Amino acid sequence: MSFSVVERRETLVAGTVLRSPALAVEGSRRTRVEEVWQRTLSRPLPGPPATAYVDHAPELNSYLTHIIGYRCHTIADLAPGDVLARVPAGRFAHFRASGDEIGDTIAGLWRSVWDAEADGEIVRAYTGDFERYPDERTVEVFVSLASE
């Protein structure tokens, strides 16, 4: 899968925190993520749905903090009880895909990220990654890149 390299401003994402293995896109972990999404989308959100991955430990099978929720423009958008994550500005690899089953689309995109990393096409910074969902079928993943 192809990707582009883009510059992004700081991104704020708020919502529910999950502590997840870095490769949690299938099995019981995926089920847990889907449950949290259902609960999140059942309430009014102050911003568009989004996901942030922060507090990375880049070793294989390591953990990261996964925020499931919505994008904020400022801290004033933060709903009571939600946690706010900050993805710093920088260079990002931008992956995009559409499909009928959003969970499968997300899993496929992350497999593309891991393949690009394994093939040496990208060098990740692990400073924070971000997902956004332009429509019900489309997912965009922004993966932070190391400095050139």
Legacy VTK file of the C-alpha trace (Angstrom):
# vtk DataFile Version 3.0
C-alpha trace
ASCII
DATASET POLYDATA
POINTS 148 float
0.000 0.000 0.000
1.295 3.432 -0.838
1.562 6.314 1.597
2.587 9.956 1.515
4.726 11.986 3.894
2.994 15.042 5.342
3.629 17.735 7.935
0.969 17.973 10.647
0.254 20.409 13.429
-0.201 19.237 16.978
-3.291 17.048 17.351
-5.376 16.745 20.528
-7.526 13.658 21.062
-9.702 13.028 24.106
-11.735 10.073 25.261
-11.381 6.706 26.945
-7.963 5.220 27.700
-7.026 1.658 26.843
-3.598 0.263 27.615
-2.983 -2.072 24.680
-0.316 -4.271 23.168
1.149 -2.513 20.155
-0.277 -5.189 17.850
-3.865 -5.260 19.202
-5.863 -5.339 15.983
-7.339 -8.823 16.192
-8.863 -11.268 18.671
-10.060 -10.339 22.150
-8.238 -6.982 22.141
-10.033 -5.940 18.951
-13.336 -6.921 20.556
-12.535 -4.676 23.540
-11.677 -1.759 21.224
-14.949 -2.242 19.338
-16.908 -2.255 22.638
-15.311 1.023 23.705
-16.062 2.549 20.283
-19.724 1.535 20.562
-19.971 3.154 23.994
-18.114 6.268 22.786
-20.290 6.745 19.697
-23.484 6.329 21.737
-22.932 9.732 23.370
-22.611 13.216 21.903
-18.966 13.977 21.109
-17.516 17.517 21.230
-15.485 16.817 18.070
-15.118 14.349 15.203
-14.279 10.731 16.131
-10.547 10.073 16.360
-7.971 7.798 17.927
-4.533 8.583 19.323
-1.708 6.184 20.144
0.767 7.678 22.599
3.259 6.579 25.250
4.775 4.020 22.869
7.363 1.447 23.795
8.662 0.413 20.350
9.802 -3.093 21.234
7.795 -5.934 19.690
4.720 -6.861 21.750
5.185 -3.766 23.898
2.359 -1.610 25.177
1.009 1.811 24.274
-1.745 4.095 25.456
-4.711 4.045 23.101
-7.208 6.922 23.337
-10.591 6.221 21.743
-12.698 9.317 21.350
-12.724 12.589 19.466
-10.522 15.355 18.192
-10.261 18.565 20.227
-9.221 21.968 18.950
-8.401 23.196 22.470
-8.588 21.859 25.992
-11.939 23.663 26.303
-13.418 20.922 24.056
-12.590 18.245 26.646
-15.719 16.551 28.022
-15.836 15.866 31.787
-14.323 12.489 32.666
-12.350 12.110 29.427
-8.560 12.003 29.164
-6.657 14.261 26.769
-3.684 13.099 24.667
-1.342 15.312 22.678
0.244 14.096 19.451
3.123 16.518 18.747
3.502 18.311 15.426
5.925 16.801 12.954
6.385 14.651 9.868
3.989 11.754 9.432
3.475 8.862 7.043
-0.146 9.146 5.889
-1.960 5.899 5.024
-5.563 5.895 3.767
-8.043 3.131 2.906
-11.771 2.540 2.536
-13.789 -0.612 3.012
-17.141 -2.031 3.991
-15.978 -3.225 7.455
-14.178 -0.398 9.281
-12.468 -2.732 11.767
-10.943 -4.780 8.946
-9.924 -1.573 7.168
-8.118 -0.337 10.283
-6.367 -3.695 10.767
-5.285 -3.720 7.125
-3.907 -0.200 7.352
-1.847 -1.043 10.423
-0.472 -4.143 8.689
0.624 -1.783 5.889
2.337 0.468 8.439
4.188 -2.487 9.970
5.176 -3.762 6.510
6.492 -0.319 5.508
8.490 -0.188 8.729
9.860 -3.732 8.300
10.819 -2.978 4.678
12.710 0.167 5.751
10.349 2.494 3.880
9.636 4.445 7.074
11.444 4.980 10.371
8.938 5.634 13.113
9.484 8.256 15.812
6.980 6.745 18.267
6.055 10.232 19.495
2.359 9.692 18.794
0.154 8.387 16.017
-3.344 9.440 15.025
-6.375 7.987 13.214
-9.245 9.931 11.759
-12.363 8.787 9.961
-13.502 11.135 7.164
-16.630 9.013 6.608
-18.142 5.705 7.763
-15.988 3.655 5.349
-12.673 5.542 5.341
-9.742 5.520 7.736
-6.643 7.688 7.684
-3.622 6.748 9.805
-0.855 9.244 10.517
2.336 7.629 11.859
5.010 9.896 13.350
8.340 9.715 11.536
11.870 10.073 12.850
13.859 13.104 11.752
15.704 12.715 8.471
LINES 1 149
148 0 1 2 3 4 5 6 7 8 9 10 11 12 13 14 15 16 17 18 19 20 21 22 23 24 25 26 27 28 29 30 31 32 33 34 35 36 37 38 39 40 41 42 43 44 45 46 47 48 49 50 51 52 53 54 55 56 57 58 59 60 61 62 63 64 65 66 67 68 69 70 71 72 73 74 75 76 77 78 79 80 81 82 83 84 85 86 87 88 89 90 91 92 93 94 95 96 97 98 99 100 101 102 103 104 105 106 107 108 109 110 111 112 113 114 115 116 117 118 119 120 121 122 123 124 125 126 127 128 129 130 131 132 133 134 135 136 137 138 139 140 141 142 143 144 145 146 147
